[in-house]
Amino acid sequence: MSRRTSRRTFRGGALAAVALLLFALTSVLYHITDVVGVGESATYLLVVAGTVLAATGVARLFRPRTAFVLTLLFLLAGFAAYFFSLPEAQRAAFSLDGVLADVVALLTGLSVLRLAQADVWALAATPAPVFFTWYLALRRRYVSAATVGGATLLLLVLTGDADPLTTLAGVVGVAGAVGLGTLEARGGVSAQLDTFAIVIAAMIVASASLSVVPGGATQPLLPETNAPTSEQNLVQSSDQVDIEGSIRLSPKVRFSVESAEPRYWRTSVYDRYTGGGWVRSESETRVYDGRLESGPGERRELTQRVTARTRLESLPAAAEPVELRGGPADDALVTDQGTLRAGGSLRANESYTVVSEPPRYTSEQLRRSGDDYPDEVAERYLQLPDSTSDRLRERAANVTEDEENAYDKAVAVEEHLESTKEYSLTVDEPSGDVADAFLFEMEAGYCTYYASTMAVMLRSEGIPARMATGYTPGQQVAENEWVVRGLNAHAWVEVYFPEVGWVQFDPTPSDPRQSAENARLESARQGDESNVDTGNSSEGEWTPTPTETPDETTTDTTSTDTSADVDGPQAEQSGANESRPSGAVSGLGENQTAVPTTSESVGAAEEDAGGGLPSSETLGVGLAALVGLAAVARRTGVSTRAYRSVWVRVQGRRRTPERDTERAFERLEYLLSRQYRARRPGETPRRYLRSLSRLGLDERALRVGEVYERARYGPGVSRDEAESAIETVDALVGRSTPILGRFRS
């Protein structure tokens, strides 16, 4: 390979590596625009294409100093565009301290998706790094290009928005740009390319072994033993919920609640659906400083006393908390969505009191509520990513086509999911949009799949909806006391109704969940697992002592009409004559497999884990490993020797007698070069063979040489003579055995 050809190869390789880095960078930002709003993705692609074209033109005309000034102008213009896209109230509160706080938050794990106007932020942040990275690469300043692009990608890695495969692509791009650019500058040779390929492949395979990419060595195989718990997935991810594959149940007691009625003990709500999970957008939280405002419409008061039974990182409470009392109130935080967050961990046996004001409504009131949604609610809770498919929108329209109001549409979607989907903790994580995959490709799932799909279907029908997480009521151990375990972690849907506020719906069937929870708890008790009971919880579910049914005239007016004062539509579905406490709910929790702890189910999980097609990440790592092995083989000469070892044994397809004879002699010459010596430049075949005859060369080799001379330089040979030469060489090759690249008789 000439020096010029080598330089062109390396320059093309370095540019390709930079392009891979930019692809990884822009993919993350594209995902943000895709998640936040319809139409932004196409705009984003145009911005990227225009920026690359601009950098290409500038690289031919201007020096780096001018390009740097243009990059600063891109940054300032992007910042200004983002600033003026913010609501007026946020612009008025703008300060340098706030900007610094946001930067620190981004560098310590705040997802960009939680920023206000995240799509505008992504569009504004794209041009500057893309422009300067590509400009520097075209100017052959590959290290500088990798520094600019890599630093920008690192920011998105720190925010948690870059997935492992994208991060790995960016790392390979940085290494490729620096490595190949260095080889170009120093006049590298093809042998150094082998070394570079080996290093890159080793990086990818090593990162897979450390589980940097999905499918690595520590990827859980048995969902029941190594998968994340439902609590880890739902409650401990306070700002973002990524919908996982298989999860498991934890029987550990977390807290107990004293309350006049059972509720869903909410910890977080999420407004922004990403296609693969949920994000609580806007990072603003404030210190709790007194009573909170309740929602619209008529409200009633519910007091709960919560006692932590282990270290607790959240403040579970019934929906719509308005007051917090106790030690945790001193450093508690309030989100902009009205949920409480702990300022620090609660110690075991530490208590707090929450006063909540859930809405009072009837089903008929919800039906009459209309669709005059506040602008803030409509803008925030009707968002859908571009990944939302047309077929999902069509299915939602078909399911709700006979209904005329938001309430009945919500009930129709809830019943559709309950009746058409099974429930299981053991599922494969979908690769595309979760709601679309669950609706059309999956037969079973658990609560986050049900809740996500219902919320997305309602949003596609113009009904504001969001996902909420927390715990189901738990085990009742006294008349007004419940014990809540990790296995009670759950996700459900809240739907907004004008003049009422947020109303709870739960599309996840309850009976199989309760059976599975009981089975898991009983298994933990039999296995003497720790912290699965507290107080009298081991005695089973508390039931009231039978008493004479009170006369209807003395019944509390808040409970005489079971559909008049509820926190969800389930009362009417259960039957108007069914008597239960005010605010009681059905569908109290997680969808589970029937008995997830049996050996049969674990075996099935193991079988599921080993079946199916490998993921794209696994295929990518496997391909990288193959490339690395190929480079090692080429670098060490193993591939050449392996090829020659096969080549010398196979004559190949028959052609003319002369060409077949020449092919046979080539095989013979290679065999002799390995066993004796190679033919010297200018040495004729006859002289070469005669010199080897003094070393004991087989006489048959001399006859092959004679036939070769007639085929190459004489009148030609017959088919029989050619076949005889081939058979002779086959016999000589068969008599030799290859050992580490050498032949011996």
C-alpha positions in Angstrom: 0.0 0.0 0.0 1.5 3.4 -1.0 1.8 6.2 1.6 -0.8 8.2 -0.3 -3.3 5.4 -0.3 -2.6 4.7 3.4 -3.2 8.4 4.3 -6.5 8.4 2.4 -7.5 5.3 4.3 -6.7 6.7 7.6 -8.3 10.1 6.9 -11.5 8.4 5.8 -11.4 6.2 8.9 -10.9 9.1 11.2 -13.7 11.1 9.6 -16.0 8.0 9.9 -15.1 7.8 13.6 -16.0 11.4 14.1 -19.3 10.8 12.2 -20.0 7.9 14.5 -19.4 10.2 17.5 -21.7 12.8 16.1 -24.3 10.2 15.3 -24.3 9.1 19.0 -24.5 12.7 20.2 -27.3 13.8 17.9 -29.2 10.5 18.5 -29.6 11.4 22.2 -30.8 14.9 21.4 -33.1 13.6 18.7 -34.6 11.2 21.2 -35.4 14.2 23.4 -37.2 16.1 20.6 -39.0 12.9 19.7 -40.3 12.4 23.2 -41.5 15.9 23.9 -43.6 16.8 20.9 -44.9 15.9 17.5 -43.2 17.7 14.6 -40.0 18.6 16.4 -38.1 15.6 15.2 -38.2 16.7 11.5 -37.1 20.1 12.5 -34.2 18.6 14.5 -33.0 16.6 11.5 -33.0 19.7 9.4 -31.0 21.6 12.0 -28.4 18.8 12.1 -28.1 18.6 8.3 -27.8 22.4 7.9 -25.2 22.6 10.7 -23.1 19.9 9.0 -23.3 21.6 5.6 -22.4 24.9 7.2 -19.3 23.4 8.9 -18.2 21.8 5.6 -18.3 25.1 3.9 -16.6 27.0 6.7 -13.8 24.4 6.9 -12.8 25.3 3.3 -13.0 29.1 3.8 -12.1 30.1 7.4 -9.4 29.4 10.0 -10.2 27.9 13.4 -10.3 31.2 15.2 -13.2 32.3 13.0 -14.9 29.0 13.4 -14.6 29.3 17.2 -16.3 32.7 17.1 -19.1 31.2 15.0 -19.5 28.4 17.5 -19.9 31.0 20.3 -22.5 32.8 18.3 -24.4 29.4 17.9 -24.3 29.0 21.6 -25.6 32.4 22.4 -28.3 32.2 19.8 -29.4 28.8 21.1 -29.5 30.0 24.7 -31.6 33.0 23.7 -34.0 30.9 21.7 -34.4 28.6 24.7 -34.8 31.5 27.2 -37.6 33.2 25.1 -39.4 29.8 24.7 -39.9 29.6 28.5 -43.2 30.7 30.1 -43.1 34.3 31.2 -43.2 33.4 34.9 -40.0 31.4 34.5 -38.3 34.1 32.5 -39.1 36.6 35.2 -37.5 34.3 37.8 -34.3 33.8 35.8 -31.1 34.4 37.6 -27.4 33.4 37.3 -27.7 31.3 40.5 -30.6 29.4 38.9 -28.5 28.7 35.7 -25.6 27.4 37.8 -28.0 25.3 39.9 -29.4 23.8 36.7 -25.9 23.0 35.3 -25.0 21.3 38.6 -28.2 19.3 38.5 -27.6 18.2 34.9 -24.0 17.1 35.8 -25.3 15.1 38.7 -28.0 13.1 37.0 -30.9 15.5 36.1 -32.4 14.2 32.9 -32.8 16.8 30.2 -36.3 15.5 29.7 -37.2 17.1 33.1 -36.4 20.6 31.8 -39.1 22.9 30.8 -39.3 23.1 27.0 -36.8 20.2 26.7 -37.4 19.9 23.0 -36.4 23.5 22.5 -33.3 22.9 24.7 -32.3 20.0 22.5 -32.7 22.1 19.3 -30.8 25.0 20.8 -27.9 22.8 22.2 -27.3 20.9 18.9 -25.7 23.4 16.4 -22.7 24.5 18.4 -21.0 21.2 19.2 -22.0 19.6 15.9 -20.6 22.5 13.9 -17.3 22.8 15.7 -16.7 19.0 15.9 -17.2 18.5 12.2 -15.2 21.6 11.3 -12.2 20.4 13.3 -12.5 16.9 11.8 -12.4 18.3 8.3 -9.4 20.4 9.2 -7.7 17.1 10.4 -7.7 18.2 14.0 -9.1 14.9 15.2 -8.1 15.1 18.8 -9.7 18.5 19.2 -12.8 17.3 17.4 -13.1 14.2 19.7 -12.7 16.5 22.7 -15.5 18.8 21.7 -17.9 16.1 20.6 -16.9 13.7 23.4 -17.4 16.4 26.1 -20.9 17.2 24.8 -21.8 13.5 24.8 -20.4 13.1 28.3 -22.8 15.8 29.5 -25.7 13.7 28.2 -24.2 10.6 29.8 -24.1 12.4 33.1 -27.8 13.5 32.7 -28.7 9.8 32.1 -30.2 10.5 28.7 -27.6 8.6 26.7 -28.4 4.8 26.7 -25.5 2.3 27.0 -25.3 1.5 23.3 -25.3 5.1 22.2 -22.6 5.9 24.9 -20.5 3.0 23.6 -20.9 4.3 20.0 -19.6 7.7 21.2 -16.6 6.1 23.0 -15.7 4.2 19.9 -16.0 7.4 17.9 -13.7 9.3 20.2 -11.1 6.5 20.2 -11.4 6.0 16.5 -10.9 9.7 15.7 -7.9 10.0 18.0 -6.3 6.7 17.1 -6.8 6.9 13.3 -5.9 10.5 13.2 -2.6 9.8 15.1 -1.8 7.0 12.7 -2.4 9.3 9.7 -0.1 12.0 11.2 2.7 9.4 11.7 2.3 7.6 8.4 0.7 4.5 9.9 0.8 1.1 8.1 -1.9 -1.5 7.7 -0.4 -3.6 10.6 -1.2 -0.8 13.0 -4.8 -0.9 11.9 -4.9 -4.4 13.2 -3.7 -3.2 16.6 -6.2 -0.4 16.6 -9.1 -2.8 15.8 -8.0 -5.1 18.5 -8.0 -2.3 21.1 -11.5 -1.1 20.1 -12.9 -4.6 20.1 -11.4 -5.2 23.5 -13.0 -2.0 24.8 -16.4 -3.1 23.6 -16.2 -6.7 24.9 -14.8 -5.5 28.2 -17.6 -3.0 28.7 -20.1 -5.7 27.9 -18.5 -7.9 30.6 -18.9 -5.1 33.1 -22.6 -4.6 32.1 -22.0 -1.2 30.6 -24.1 -2.4 27.7 -27.3 -4.5 28.1 -26.6 -8.2 27.8 -23.3 -8.0 29.7 -22.0 -10.6 32.1 -23.9 -9.4 35.0 -27.3 -9.2 33.2 -29.8 -11.1 35.3 -30.9 -14.4 33.9 -33.5 -15.5 36.5 -36.0 -12.7 36.9 -37.2 -14.1 40.3 -33.7 -14.1 41.8 -31.8 -11.2 40.2 -34.3 -8.9 38.5 -35.1 -5.5 40.1 -38.0 -5.5 42.5 -41.2 -3.7 41.7 -40.3 -1.2 44.5 -36.9 -0.4 43.0 -38.5 0.1 39.6 -41.4 2.3 40.8 -40.9 4.0 44.1 -37.1 4.5 44.4 -36.9 6.1 40.9 -38.5 9.3 42.1 -37.9 11.4 39.0 -37.9 8.9 36.2 -39.4 5.4 35.7 -37.8 3.3 32.9 -40.1 0.4 32.1 -38.1 -2.8 32.6 -38.5 -6.4 31.6 -39.0 -8.9 34.3 -39.2 -7.7 37.9 -39.8 -9.5 41.3 -41.5 -9.0 44.6 -40.1 -7.9 47.9 -41.9 -9.2 51.0 -40.1 -6.7 53.4 -42.3 -4.5 55.5 -41.7 -0.8 54.7 -44.2 1.2 56.7 -47.6 1.1 58.5 -50.5 3.5 58.1 -53.2 4.5 60.6 -56.1 5.8 58.5 -59.9 5.7 58.6 -59.9 4.1 55.2 -57.6 2.3 52.8 -56.0 4.3 50.0 -53.3 4.1 47.4 -50.3 5.6 49.2 -48.9 7.8 46.4 -45.2 8.8 46.2 -44.8 10.3 42.7 -46.6 11.3 39.6 -45.2 11.6 36.1 -46.3 13.8 33.2 -43.9 13.2 30.3 -44.1 9.9 28.5 -40.9 9.0 26.7 -41.9 5.8 24.8 -39.8 3.7 27.1 -40.9 5.1 30.5 -42.0 8.3 32.3 -40.3 11.4 33.5 -41.4 14.0 36.0 -40.6 17.1 34.0 -39.5 20.4 35.4 -37.0 20.1 38.3 -38.5 22.7 40.6 -39.1 21.6 44.1 -39.6 23.9 47.1 -39.2 23.4 50.8 -42.4 22.6 52.6 -43.4 25.7 54.5 -47.0 25.1 55.5 -50.4 24.1 54.1 -50.6 23.2 50.4 -53.4 24.1 48.1 -55.9 21.4 47.2 -57.5 20.8 43.8 -60.7 22.2 42.4 -64.2 21.1 43.4 -65.6 19.8 46.7 -63.1 18.0 48.9 -63.1 16.0 52.1 -60.4 15.6 54.7 -58.5 12.3 55.4 -55.8 12.1 58.1 -53.1 9.4 58.0 -50.3 8.6 60.4 -47.4 6.8 58.7 -44.7 5.0 60.6 -41.5 3.8 58.9 -40.7 0.2 59.8 -37.3 0.3 58.0 -35.2 3.1 56.5 -37.7 5.0 54.2 -36.6 7.3 51.4 -40.1 8.6 50.4 -43.2 10.1 52.1 -46.1 7.9 51.0 -49.5 9.6 51.4 -53.0 9.5 50.1 -53.5 11.7 47.0 -53.8 15.5 47.4 -51.8 16.1 50.6 -52.4 19.6 52.0 -50.6 19.4 55.4 -47.6 17.5 56.8 -46.8 17.3 60.5 -43.9 15.6 62.4 -40.2 15.5 62.2 -39.9 14.9 58.5 -41.9 18.1 57.8 -38.8 20.1 58.8 -36.9 19.3 55.6 -39.6 17.9 53.4 -39.9 19.1 49.8 -43.0 19.7 47.6 -42.9 19.1 43.8 -44.6 21.4 41.4 -47.2 18.6 40.9 -48.2 18.7 44.6 -46.5 15.5 45.9 -44.3 15.3 49.0 -40.7 14.2 48.9 -38.5 13.4 51.8 -35.6 15.8 52.4 -33.6 12.9 53.9 -34.1 9.3 54.9 -36.6 8.4 57.6 -35.3 6.1 60.4 -37.1 3.0 61.5 -40.1 3.8 63.8 -40.0 7.5 62.8 -43.5 8.8 62.1 -45.3 11.7 60.4 -48.9 12.8 59.9 -50.4 13.8 56.6 -53.7 15.5 56.0 -55.0 14.8 52.4 -58.1 16.2 50.7 -59.3 13.8 48.0 -62.1 15.0 45.8 -65.8 14.3 46.3 -67.7 13.4 43.2 -70.2 11.1 41.6 -69.9 9.2 38.3 -72.6 11.5 36.8 -70.6 14.5 37.8 -67.6 13.1 36.0 -69.7 12.5 32.9 -70.9 16.1 32.9 -67.4 17.6 33.5 -66.7 18.4 29.9 -63.4 19.0 28.2 -62.6 22.6 29.2 -59.2 21.8 30.4 -56.8 24.5 31.8 -54.1 25.4 29.3 -51.4 24.2 31.7 -53.0 20.8 32.1 -53.7 20.4 28.4 -50.1 21.4 27.4 -48.5 19.1 30.0 -50.7 16.1 30.1 -51.6 15.6 26.5 -48.0 15.2 25.3 -47.1 12.2 23.3 -43.8 11.3 21.6 -43.5 10.9 17.9 -43.0 7.2 18.4 -46.7 6.9 19.2 -48.1 4.8 16.3 -51.1 5.4 14.2 -52.4 2.0 15.0 -52.4 2.8 18.7 -54.4 6.0 18.0 -56.8 3.9 15.9 -57.2 1.3 18.6 -58.0 3.9 21.2 -60.6 5.5 18.9 -62.2 2.1 18.3 -62.3 1.2 22.0 -64.0 4.6 22.9 -66.1 5.1 19.8 -69.4 4.4 21.5 -68.7 6.8 24.4 -69.4 10.5 24.5 -67.5 11.8 27.5 -64.1 11.5 29.1 -65.3 9.4 32.0 -66.9 6.7 30.0 -63.9 6.7 27.6 -61.6 6.1 30.5 -63.8 3.3 31.8 -63.9 1.7 28.3 -60.1 1.8 28.0 -59.7 0.5 31.6 -62.0 -2.5 30.9 -60.4 -3.2 27.5 -57.0 -3.6 29.0 -58.3 -5.7 31.9 -60.1 -8.0 29.6 -57.6 -8.4 26.8 -54.3 -8.7 28.6 -52.8 -11.2 31.0 -50.6 -10.3 33.9 -47.1 -11.5 34.5 -43.9 -10.3 36.2 -41.8 -12.3 33.7 -41.8 -10.4 30.4 -39.2 -9.4 27.8 -38.5 -5.7 27.7 -39.9 -4.3 24.4 -37.4 -2.6 22.1 -39.8 0.0 20.8 -42.6 2.1 22.2 -43.9 0.4 25.4 -47.6 1.2 25.0 -47.6 0.2 21.4 -45.8 -3.1 22.1 -48.0 -3.9 25.0 -51.2 -3.2 23.1 -50.3 -5.2 19.9 -47.3 -7.5 20.5 -47.4 -8.6 24.2 -49.9 -11.0 25.8 -49.0 -10.1 29.4 -47.4 -7.5 31.5 -47.5 -5.8 35.0 -48.7 -2.5 36.3 -46.4 -0.1 34.5 -47.4 -1.6 31.2 -51.1 -1.4 31.9 -50.9 2.2 33.4 -48.6 3.5 30.6 -50.9 2.1 27.8 -54.0 3.4 29.4 -52.5 6.9 29.8 -51.2 7.0 26.2 -54.6 5.8 24.8 -56.4 8.5 26.7 -54.0 11.2 25.7 -54.4 10.1 22.0 -58.1 10.8 22.6 -57.5 14.3 24.0 -58.0 13.3 27.6 -55.3 14.5 30.1 -53.8 11.6 31.9 -50.7 10.8 33.9 -49.0 7.8 35.6 -48.8 7.7 39.4 -46.7 5.4 41.6 -46.6 4.4 45.2 -48.1 1.5 47.2 -51.5 -0.2 47.4 -53.2 -0.2 50.8 -51.4 -3.3 52.0 -52.4 -5.8 54.7 -55.1 -4.6 57.1 -54.0 -5.6 60.6 -56.6 -3.6 62.7 -59.7 -1.6 62.1 -57.8 1.5 61.0 -54.3 0.2 60.4 -52.5 -1.3 57.4 -49.0 -2.8 57.0 -47.4 -2.0 53.6 -44.6 -4.2 52.1 -42.3 -3.7 49.2 -44.5 -6.1 47.1 -47.3 -3.5 47.4 -45.4 -1.1 45.1 -47.7 -0.2 42.2 -48.4 2.1 39.3 -51.8 3.4 38.2 -53.4 6.2 36.2 -54.8 9.6 37.1 -57.2 11.3 34.8 -58.1 15.0 35.0 -61.7 16.2 35.1 -62.6 19.9 35.1 -64.0 21.2 38.4 -63.0 17.9 40.1 -59.3 17.4 39.5 -57.3 14.2 39.3 -59.3 11.0 39.6 -57.7 7.6 40.0 -58.1 4.6 37.6 -56.4 1.3 37.8 -56.5 -0.9 34.6 -54.4 -3.7 36.3 -56.5 -6.7 37.3 -56.4 -7.2 41.1 -57.2 -10.8 41.9 -54.1 -12.5 40.4 -51.9 -9.8 42.0 -53.4 -10.5 45.4 -52.9 -14.2 45.0 -49.3 -13.8 43.9 -48.6 -11.4 46.8 -50.0 -13.9 49.3 -48.0 -16.7 47.8 -44.8 -14.7 47.9 -45.4 -13.6 51.5 -46.2 -17.1 52.6 -43.1 -18.4 50.9 -41.0 -15.7 52.7 -42.5 -16.7 56.0 -41.8 -20.4 55.5 -38.3 -19.6 54.5 -37.8 -17.6 57.7 -36.9 -14.4 55.7 -36.4 -11.4 57.9 -38.6 -8.3 58.2 -41.6 -9.7 56.5 -43.9 -9.1 59.5 -44.4 -6.5 62.2 -46.7 -6.4 65.2 -49.6 -8.8 64.5 -49.3 -8.9 60.7 -48.4 -12.6 60.9 -51.9 -13.4 62.1 -53.4 -12.7 58.6 -55.9 -10.1 57.3 -58.0 -8.4 60.0 -61.7 -8.8 59.7 -64.3 -6.9 61.7 -66.3 -8.5 64.4 -69.8 -9.3 63.0 -72.3 -6.8 64.4 -76.0 -6.0 63.8 -76.4 -4.1 60.6 -77.3 -0.5 61.5 -80.5 1.1 60.4 -80.0 3.1 57.2 -81.3 6.2 58.9 -78.2 6.2 61.2 -75.7 5.5 58.5 -73.1 8.3 57.9 -74.2 10.4 55.0 -70.8 10.2 53.5 -71.3 6.5 52.9 -74.9 5.9 52.1 -74.4 6.3 48.3 -71.4 4.2 47.4 -71.0 6.0 44.1 -71.3 9.5 45.6 -68.0 9.8 47.4 -65.2 7.7 45.8 -61.8 8.2 44.5 -62.3 6.2 41.3 -65.0 4.8 39.0 -64.8 1.3 40.4 -67.7 1.6 42.8 -70.2 1.9 40.1 -68.7 -1.0 38.2 -68.9 -3.2 41.3 -72.6 -2.5 41.7 -74.5 0.2 43.4 -75.6 -2.0 46.3 -72.2 -3.2 47.3 -71.3 -1.7 50.7 -67.7 -0.7 51.4 -65.8 2.1 53.1 -65.8 5.5 51.4 -63.0 5.7 49.0 -62.5 2.0 48.7 -60.9 0.9 45.5 -60.7 -2.3 43.4 -57.7 -3.3 41.4 -55.4 -2.8 44.4 -52.0 -3.4 42.8 -49.5 -5.3 40.8 -50.1 -7.8 38.1 -48.2 -10.9 38.9 -47.7 -14.4 37.7 -49.7 -16.9 39.8 -46.9 -18.3 42.0 -43.6 -16.7 41.0 -41.5 -18.4 43.7 -42.1 -22.0 42.7 -39.4 -24.1 41.1 -41.7 -24.5 38.1 -42.0 -20.8 37.5 -38.3 -20.2 38.1 -37.5 -22.9 35.5 -39.9 -21.2 33.1 -38.1 -17.9 33.7 -34.8 -19.5 33.0 -36.1 -21.0 29.8 -37.5 -17.6 28.8 -34.2 -15.9 29.5 -32.4 -18.2 27.2 -34.8 -18.2 24.4 -35.7 -15.8 21.6 -33.5 -13.8 19.3 -30.5 -12.0 20.8 -30.8 -8.3 21.4 -29.2 -5.7 19.1 -26.7 -4.9 21.9 -25.7 -8.5 22.1 -25.3 -8.8 18.3 -23.3 -5.6 18.3 -20.9 -6.9 21.0 -20.6 -10.2 19.2 -19.8 -8.5 16.0 -17.1 -6.4 17.7 -15.6 -9.6 19.2 -15.5 -11.2 15.8 -13.8 -8.1 14.3 -11.3 -8.2 17.2 -10.5 -11.9 16.7 -10.1 -11.4 13.0 -7.7 -8.5 13.6 -5.7 -10.7 16.1 -5.6 -13.5 13.6 -4.3 -11.1 10.9 -1.8 -9.4 13.2 -0.3 -12.7 14.3 -0.4 -14.3 10.8 -2.8 -17.0 12.0 -5.4 -16.1 9.4 -2.8 -16.3 6.6 -1.5 -19.6 7.7 -5.0 -21.0 8.2 -5.9 -19.9 4.7 -2.8 -21.4 3.2 -3.3 -24.6 5.1 -6.6 -25.0 3.4 -5.4 -23.6 0.0 -2.6 -26.1 -0.3 -5.0 -29.0 0.2 -7.7 -28.0 -2.3 -7.0 -28.0 -6.0 -10.3 -26.2 -6.7 -12.6 -26.3 -9.7 -11.2 -27.9 -12.9 -10.4 -25.5 -15.8 -8.0 -26.1 -18.7 -5.3 -28.8 -18.4 -2.6 -26.2 -18.5 -4.2 -24.0 -15.8 -4.8 -27.0 -13.6 -1.2 -28.0 -13.9 0.0 -24.5 -13.0 -2.3 -24.6 -10.0 -0.9 -27.9 -8.9 2.7 -26.7 -9.2 1.8 -23.6 -7.1 0.6 -25.8 -4.4 3.7 -27.9 -4.6 6.0 -24.9 -4.5 4.2 -23.6 -1.4 4.6 -27.0 0.3 8.3 -27.2 -0.5 8.8 -23.6 0.7 7.5 -24.6 4.1 9.4 -27.9 4.2 12.7 -26.8 2.6 13.1 -23.3 1.3 11.3 -20.8 -1.0 12.3 -20.4 -4.6 14.8 -17.5 -5.0 14.2 -14.6 -7.4 15.3 -15.6 -11.0 15.6 -19.2 -10.1 13.8 -21.4 -12.6 11.5 -24.2 -11.5 13.8 -26.9 -12.9 16.9 -25.5 -11.0 14.8 -25.1 -7.9 13.6 -28.7 -7.9 17.1 -30.1 -8.7 18.6 -28.1 -5.8 16.1 -29.7 -3.4 16.7 -33.2 -4.8 20.1 -33.1 -3.1 18.1 -32.7 0.2 16.0 -35.8 -0.4 13.2 -34.4 -2.5 10.7 -37.0 -3.6 11.2 -38.0 -7.3 7.5 -37.4 -8.0 7.9 -33.7 -7.4 10.4 -33.6 -10.2 7.9 -35.2 -12.6 5.3 -32.5 -11.6 7.9 -29.9 -12.5 8.5 -31.4 -15.9 4.7 -31.4 -16.6 4.5 -27.8 -15.4 7.3 -26.7 -17.8 5.4 -28.2 -20.8 2.2 -26.6 -19.6 3.7 -23.1 -19.0 6.4 -22.9 -21.6 5.9 -25.8 -24.1 3.2 -27.1 -26.3 0.8 -27.9 -23.5 -0.4 -31.0 -21.6 -3.2 -33.5 -21.9 -6.0 -33.8 -19.3 -4.5 -37.1 -18.1 -1.1 -35.5 -17.5 -2.8 -32.7 -15.6 -4.8 -35.1 -13.4 -1.7 -37.1 -12.7 0.1 -33.9 -11.5 -2.8 -33.0 -9.3 -2.9 -36.5 -7.8 0.8 -36.4 -7.1 0.6 -33.1 -5.3 -2.4 -34.3 -3.3 -0.4 -37.3 -2.2 2.6 -35.2 -1.2 0.4 -32.8 0.7 -1.4 -35.7 2.5 2.0 -37.0 3.6 2.8 -33.8 5.4 1.2 -32.6 8.7 0.9 -28.9 9.6 2.3 -28.1 13.0 2.2 -24.4 14.0 2.6 -23.3 10.4 5.3 -25.8 9.4 5.1 -29.1 7.5 7.0 -32.2 8.1 7.3 -35.6 6.3 
